[in-house]
Amino acid sequence: MSENILIAIAWPYANSEIHVGNITGSHLPGDIVARYHRLKGDNVLMVSGTDSHGTPVTLKADALGRPVEEVYKEYHAGFLELFQRLGIHYDLFTTTHTDNHFKVSQTMFLALQQNCFLYTKKSNQWYSPASRRFLPDRYVEGTCYICNAEGARSDQCDNCGNVLEPEKLINPRARTGDGALELRETEHFFLDLSKLEPEVARFLRQRADHMRDTVLGESLGKIEEQGLKPRPITRDLDWGIPVPVEGWDGKCLYVWFEAVIGYLSASVEWARLTAQPDAWKEWWINPSARAYYFIGKDNIFFHTAMWPAELMGAGKEFMQRFCEEQSVLTVPYDVPANQFMNLEGQKISGSRNWAVWGLDALTRYDPDALRYYLTINMPEMRDTDWDWAEFVARNNNELLATWGNLANRVLSFCYRHWNGRVPEVDRASLRPADVELLAVIEGGFESVGRELDAVHLRAALQEAMRLAGEVNKYLDTSAPWFEIKTDKDAAAKSIFTALKAIDSLKVMFAPFLPFTCERLHKFLGYKNSLFGEGYTQPVQDGLGTHVVLRYRPPESADAGEASPAALSQWRPGQLEGGHPLDQPAPLFKKLEASVAEQERVKLGK
Ligand SMILES: [Zn+2]
């Protein structure tokens, strides 16, 4: 039975390029899980987009002295290029600056208002008399009134992680040239999270068996300790989504209120682009669909409290208003938030250039080499560290030595001695050691799959690597390279067995290492592909043109009427004796030890 799996990945702000910490935090784990479910034949929808609103983006544009629209589009274009080159296969990667997203977000707002979860309240905000504007959120910095850290933003302190009340900030100052600040009264809409607290807490408790402890602690733990408090969901800003209420000109929806709605609006946009405008409902009003949200630990509150509260608070009213249907929307199934990745022992900092930037790294290293290190070192339960010497060592000693060399030496040897074909061996004639190895390897579809189902990606990759080690041990014992000199039939059995094992391991490694597994798939003589491909497309609407990244599934020779589950590739391959192979070549490159020093001297410059 194929399942409907929604893979929702954090929306990157259009104020910085994407670095390895962002990749291993959300985009890569989401892609790995999506690829696994695609191989299994599940119905996967993977969406995200560029967060083009909010003060991080307007501040950046201010600093550059350029129009916001131009700045966000430039970063957006860089994101699309990175995802294509790194093989992050979004069904749709769009932006928040689209007519569609405006409409979906405003409908959500109105549904919450209708259901009495919104109220208005006057409060004091920092105002610049010189530039005659309010300065929300990141525009104002000062000393945190809770932990006394310097550089706290008026809405949040990164040091203690608390949400702050702007007017209590100590020594507030504008980050832009807006001169002296004063407090002025302004009115805003608030989402009454306290009313939704029982529902949100119940929702989290129901998921306590499969959610990460780190995520539960930051969500349910904090709610039980402090409760949920109402939060303002509008801002005094021009750039963003207008508040859909008369008399509220010059104010827009708070970026965090609307960015999370992007998962829903991107699904709607994807359905329209595929010319099946109702297709998004398969994931959004389907109680059996499972929605996974891949985010970093700094966004846990918004995905475990704010977004579920919006979805539950909207109730049937959203669908009623949006398409005149009576259904509730699907809440998250899991939010496997990752911790942070540091770099050479220090926090990654874009402004200090203490970072490994995704696009830059891809000019020197193959995507699968990067994907391997970013997975085996993924900060699933605690912060990890990108260490250049370790990157080189793991590439050479694990990826290349255990897996790449295994595939290459077996395929090359077979290609040379059996005229480019799989040896003609009947599976029934295999020896006990051969049968045993294949049973162990094929058990990986269960053991690696179980870890992937639980979003334990490091463990899943380690298990696949352990199995590759089992094939190496088998070959050390059977030694077909010597067997062939005395007993070609025995060597044929060993090589046939090793090829079958490699053919299965190729599928297990594929979610992690899609580029090299696709090449290996071709070396093994398959004519079809494991995965489809990404492509970009311009989309026009009332706000102009935005370019989106889409995904074209692989052509399937025997698709016809077959269900996706029937086409599952998450199972042992079909390789049989006599099957022609393609000329093999090495899958991975050895890296020189000097690479680490070369990379380290560039940091922080
Ligand atoms: Zn603080």
Boltz pocket constraint, residues with backbone or C-beta under 6 A from the ligand:
constraints:
  - pocket:
      binder: B
      contacts: [[A, 144], [A, 145], [A, 146], [A, 147], [A, 148], [A, 149], [A, 152], [A, 157], [A, 158], [A, 159], [A, 160], [A, 161], [A, 162]]
      max_distance: 6.0
